[in-house]
Amino acid sequence: MIVECVGLPGSGKTTICKLVTLPHGKKRSIQLRETRLNSKLVRASWKVLLLCCAARPFTLNRLKRGMNLVAFLRHYQHRERVILLDQGQIQKLWSILSGADSYPSRRLHELIASLKPFAPDWIIWVETPVTLAVERIGNRTHGVSRFDRLSPETALALLSERADLLRDLAKQYCSETKTKFLHLDGTLAPTENALKINKILGGSN
């Protein structure tokens, strides 16, 4: 079983996942050498490349993020394991596109369709107000998001502008792949939300 969390930086995804008590693999629990090279992975990789090259303005950072998504797909090739990801494909798609002024919607649709064989069993959407997410970003000391390096005012402006894109990507992805969806209230205690994920992981046994 593969479970993937989605939400704005500062929404509480990582904190919630750390409180999940049932045994599970995490990000990087599948080594790069365990990648299964096949036609599905090649097709998805090609579609990622096409989208990265078609988005404007073109940047090498976008290509780098695209290759990171391709490498990350190895986690979704091992259904025999229980894996919980504090961020996954949708979050990485958002990272690729959130800085773009424009991109062909056809390329995005083709990419999402190519990701269907890699779809997780569950998408966990962590809904958190942008203002609270920015406050949490400002309070954390080990954040790796690009928003951690910004002033609170800039982070608030950018996240407010890009929040709809993340929601739209999650909606498109779930519609295309038919992935099961769970909505969590990110303003609730993380322990309460972690219990809900425990129930999903427990159902895999």
Phi, psi and omega per residue, in radians:
M1 nan 2.360 3.096
I2 -2.071 2.212 3.125
V3 -2.147 2.281 -3.058
E4 -2.178 2.271 3.099
C5 -1.651 2.584 3.138
V6 -2.395 2.429 3.090
G7 2.999 2.875 3.105
L8 -1.063 2.670 2.937
P9 -0.941 2.317 -3.095
G10 1.531 0.046 -3.125
S11 -1.307 -0.354 3.128
G12 1.907 0.167 -3.080
K13 -0.980 -0.914 -3.063
T14 -1.160 -0.724 3.127
T15 -1.049 -0.777 3.132
I16 -1.098 -0.802 -3.096
C17 -1.104 -0.604 3.135
K18 -1.160 -0.386 -3.102
L19 -1.626 -0.058 3.076
V20 -1.249 2.204 -2.980
T21 -1.704 -0.410 -3.138
L22 -1.194 2.521 -3.090
P23 -1.041 2.385 -3.134
H24 -2.868 2.711 3.005
G25 -1.440 2.796 -3.106
K26 -2.187 -3.046 3.044
K27 -0.970 2.336 -3.124
R28 1.282 0.136 3.031
S29 -1.265 -0.350 3.011
I30 -1.762 2.036 -3.100
Q31 -1.297 2.713 -3.120
L32 -1.022 -0.582 -3.130
R33 -1.184 -0.246 3.130
E34 -1.536 0.052 3.088
T35 -1.070 2.347 3.116
R36 -1.791 1.779 -3.120
L37 -1.314 2.063 3.124
N38 -2.615 -3.139 -3.060
S39 -1.118 -0.557 3.137
K40 -1.171 -0.716 3.123
L41 -1.217 -0.683 3.108
V42 -1.096 -0.763 -3.140
R43 -1.106 -0.801 3.136
A44 -1.096 -0.691 3.139
S45 -1.096 -0.714 3.127
W46 -1.117 -0.733 -3.129
K47 -1.187 -0.612 3.059
V48 -1.098 -0.792 -3.132
L49 -1.074 -0.747 -3.127
L50 -1.097 -0.736 3.141
L51 -1.167 -0.765 -3.135
C52 -1.068 -0.688 -3.117
C53 -1.323 -0.436 -3.090
A54 -1.514 -0.389 -3.134
A55 -1.220 2.550 -3.124
R56 -2.177 2.453 -0.021
P57 -1.289 2.639 3.108
F58 -1.235 2.352 3.088
T59 -2.452 2.609 3.073
L60 -1.207 -0.534 3.098
N61 -1.071 -0.629 3.118
R62 -1.161 -0.720 3.073
L63 -1.069 -0.726 3.120
K64 -1.068 -0.758 3.115
R65 -1.155 -0.604 3.086
G66 -1.126 -0.757 3.114
M67 -1.173 -0.548 3.061
N68 -1.118 -0.694 3.078
L69 -1.094 -0.787 3.140
V70 -1.030 -0.836 -3.130
A71 -1.101 -0.570 -3.089
F72 -1.255 -0.351 -3.104
L73 -1.093 -0.287 3.122
R74 -1.042 -0.508 -3.135
H75 -1.116 -0.428 -3.059
Y76 -1.666 0.099 3.131
Q77 -1.697 0.010 -3.039
H78 -2.130 1.315 -3.068
R79 -1.232 -0.259 -3.122
E80 -1.314 -0.186 -3.139
R81 -1.877 2.706 3.025
V82 -1.683 2.040 -3.072
I83 -2.235 2.286 3.075
L84 -2.030 2.106 -3.091
L85 -1.937 2.190 -3.138
D86 -1.263 -0.253 2.904
Q87 -2.761 2.629 -3.040
G88 -2.532 -2.411 -3.004
Q89 -1.046 -0.800 -3.083
I90 -1.130 -0.736 3.131
Q91 -1.097 -0.663 -3.132
K92 -1.283 -0.593 3.019
L93 -1.072 -0.755 3.121
W94 -1.085 -0.703 3.113
S95 -1.090 -0.640 3.123
I96 -1.176 -0.729 -2.950
L97 -1.744 -0.275 -2.982
S98 -1.168 -0.388 3.115
G99 -1.717 0.085 -3.088
A100 -1.514 2.481 3.030
D101 -1.345 -0.548 3.140
S102 -2.797 2.770 3.057
Y103 -2.819 2.640 -3.120
P104 -1.259 2.146 3.132
S105 -1.077 -0.498 3.119
R106 -1.126 -0.712 3.129
R107 -1.125 -0.699 3.117
L108 -1.120 -0.779 -3.141
H109 -1.068 -0.738 3.133
E110 -1.120 -0.683 3.128
L111 -1.139 -0.837 -3.135
I112 -1.052 -0.692 3.092
A113 -1.073 -0.662 -3.132
S114 -1.242 -0.346 3.139
L115 -1.492 -0.076 -3.093
K116 -0.969 -0.726 3.113
P117 -1.127 -0.281 -3.111
F118 -1.835 0.147 -3.049
A119 -1.103 2.424 3.059
P120 -1.224 2.932 3.090
D121 -1.328 -0.539 -3.135
W122 -2.413 2.462 2.903
I123 -1.883 2.180 3.098
I124 -1.844 1.910 3.136
W125 -1.602 2.077 3.122
V126 -1.752 1.835 -3.080
E127 -1.540 2.038 -3.123
T128 -2.420 2.316 3.087
P129 -0.968 2.509 -3.092
V130 -1.038 -0.708 -3.114
T131 -1.077 -0.696 3.117
L132 -1.218 -0.685 3.109
A133 -1.056 -0.754 3.128
V134 -1.141 -0.698 3.101
E135 -1.055 -0.736 3.135
R136 -1.173 -0.692 3.097
I137 -1.025 -0.741 -3.133
G138 -1.164 -0.440 -3.083
N139 -1.578 -0.274 -3.089
R140 -1.548 2.666 -3.050
T141 -1.921 -0.214 -3.068
H142 -2.182 0.493 3.140
G143 -1.231 2.535 -3.135
V144 -1.983 -0.011 3.115
S145 -1.170 2.636 3.080
R146 -1.096 -0.366 -3.122
F147 -1.350 -0.306 3.117
D148 -1.175 -0.369 -3.092
R149 -1.606 0.044 -3.069
L150 -1.796 2.792 3.011
S151 -1.205 2.713 3.125
P152 -0.968 -0.665 -3.119
E153 -1.150 -0.757 3.134
T154 -1.201 -0.730 3.125
A155 -1.079 -0.719 3.126
L156 -1.103 -0.768 -3.130
A157 -1.111 -0.787 -3.089
L158 -1.228 -0.756 3.138
L159 -1.162 -0.659 3.086
S160 -1.079 -0.665 -3.124
E161 -1.259 -0.560 -2.991
R162 -1.837 -0.040 -3.112
A163 -1.099 -0.689 -3.128
D164 -1.117 -0.597 3.113
L165 -1.092 -0.760 3.130
L166 -1.088 -0.748 3.120
R167 -1.112 -0.737 3.140
D168 -1.136 -0.695 3.114
L169 -1.109 -0.738 3.113
A170 -1.109 -0.706 3.137
K171 -1.134 -0.816 3.120
Q172 -1.084 -0.762 -3.086
Y173 -1.092 -0.852 -3.117
C174 -1.154 -0.627 3.120
S175 -1.139 -0.742 -3.098
E176 -1.295 -0.722 -3.027
T177 -1.644 -0.218 -3.108
K178 1.092 0.553 3.123
T179 -1.271 2.446 3.090
K180 -1.164 2.582 -2.943
F181 -2.285 2.328 3.051
L182 -2.220 2.243 3.114
H183 -1.687 2.205 3.056
L184 -2.012 2.488 3.073
D185 -1.511 1.889 -3.084
G186 -1.205 -0.144 3.089
T187 -1.504 -0.180 3.121
L188 -1.368 2.920 3.099
A189 -1.045 2.319 3.136
P190 -0.963 -0.600 3.134
T191 -1.096 -0.634 3.126
E192 -1.153 -0.752 3.116
N193 -1.212 -0.610 3.119
A194 -1.101 -0.621 3.109
L195 -1.080 -0.618 3.131
K196 -1.189 -0.624 3.077
I197 -1.261 -0.622 3.060
N198 -0.977 -0.698 -3.131
K199 -1.122 -0.681 3.110
I200 -1.156 -0.812 3.128
L201 -1.120 -0.626 3.112
G202 -1.134 -0.501 3.125
G203 -1.284 -0.149 3.135
S204 -1.416 -0.243 -3.082
N205 -1.470 nan nan
